Amino acid sequence: MGTIVVAPLGKIAELAVRHRCRDMLSLVAPKQNFHRPAIIAADRHLIVGVNDIAFAGTGSLVAPGEEHVAAIIGFARGWDRQAPLLVHCMMGVSRSPAAALIAALAVEPDQDEHDLAMRLRRASVQATPNARLVEIGDHVLSRGGRLVAAVRAIGRGADYVGDSPFFFSAAPQTLQP
């Protein structure tokens, strides 16, 4: 339990049904229209209207801010982990992997950031978490720079080769005796 499914926008309906997701976190450009899969109740869907940029001051684009990260954390903490959490952005490469890391730390705060980042990298070779979201998440979750360092350590993902949804556990895996 506690699986996070990370996806591009074009795959959300298929993945929501296939994995029986009941909660969905959408990181999309402000005013971007899309259809919420019917399996996701409106009250279990959070839309965070941010552009995929790593710095503020870019004209009409909306940079991720503390209020966006606080909303992600609050939503994640309301997830009961009985069904997977679906996190998506336009391509499933930058905003959604960053939000997935933040959500995982929000619900499982006692885990190692490096281990979490490595689980993300093993799940997706092309994930390149949005640096601004990661930095703000590190600050808001009081990680002392460890999340930023862990994401830097896994480096930039491979070049985008198409829609590649992935999933990983929000909690560290424990070995069974």
Long-range contacts (C-beta under 8 A, 24 or more apart in sequence): 1-81, 1-82, 2-81, 2-107, 2-108, 2-169, 2-170, 2-171, 3-84, 3-85, 3-167, 3-168, 3-169, 3-170, 4-84, 4-85, 4-87, 4-100, 4-103, 4-104, 4-167, 4-168, 4-169, 4-170, 5-84, 5-85, 5-86, 5-87, 5-165, 5-166, 5-167, 6-87, 6-88, 6-92, 6-96, 6-97, 6-100, 6-123, 6-124, 6-127, 6-165, 6-166, 6-167, 6-168, 7-86, 7-87, 7-88, 7-92, 7-96, 7-163, 7-165, 8-88, 8-89, 8-90, 8-91, 8-92, 8-93, 8-163, 8-164, 8-165, 9-34, 9-88, 9-89, 9-90, 9-91, 9-92, 10-163, 11-88, 11-92, 11-163, 11-165, 12-37, 12-86, 12-88, 13-37, 15-86, 15-165, 16-40, 16-86, 19-83, 19-84, 19-86, 19-167, 20-83, 20-84, 21-83, 21-84, 21-85, 21-86, 22-82, 22-83, 23-75, 23-78, 23-79, 23-83, 23-85, 23-86, 24-85, 24-86, 24-87, 24-88, 25-72, 25-75, 25-76, 25-85, 25-86, 25-87, 25-88, 25-96, 25-99, 25-103, 26-88, 26-89, 27-87, 27-88, 27-89, 27-95, 27-96, 27-99, 28-89, 28-90, 29-62, 29-90, 30-62, 32-90, 40-86, 46-71, 46-72, 46-75, 48-72, 48-99, 50-95, 50-133, 52-89, 52-90, 52-94, 52-95, 52-130, 53-132, 54-130, 54-131, 54-132, 55-132, 63-132, 64-95, 64-130, 64-132, 64-133, 64-136, 65-136, 66-136, 66-139, 66-140, 68-133, 68-136, 69-102, 69-133, 69-136, 69-137, 69-140, 70-140, 72-99, 72-102, 72-103, 72-106, 72-137, 73-102, 73-103, 73-106, 73-137, 73-140, 73-141, 75-103, 76-102, 76-103, 76-104, 76-106, 76-107, 77-106, 77-107, 79-103, 79-107, 81-107, 81-170, 84-167, 85-170, 91-160, 91-163, 92-163, 92-164, 92-165, 92-166, 93-126, 93-127, 93-128, 93-157, 93-160, 94-127, 94-128, 94-129, 94-130, 95-130, 95-133, 97-124, 97-127, 97-128, 97-129, 97-130, 98-129, 98-130, 98-131, 98-133, 98-134, 98-137, 98-151, 99-133, 100-168, 101-129, 101-134, 101-137, 101-147, 101-151, 102-133, 102-134, 102-137, 102-141, 103-170, 104-168, 104-170, 104-171, 105-137, 105-141, 105-143, 105-147, 106-141, 107-170, 107-171, 108-170, 108-171, 108-172, 109-141, 111-171, 111-172, 112-172, 113-143, 113-146, 113-147, 113-149, 113-150, 114-146, 114-149, 114-150, 114-153, 115-172, 116-147, 116-150, 116-172, 117-147, 117-150, 117-151, 117-153, 117-154, 118-150, 118-154, 119-168, 119-169, 119-172, 120-154, 120-168, 121-154, 121-157, 122-168, 123-166, 123-167, 123-168, 124-157, 124-164, 124-166, 125-157, 125-158, 126-157, 126-158, 126-159, 126-160, 126-161, 126-164, 127-157, 127-166, 128-156, 128-157
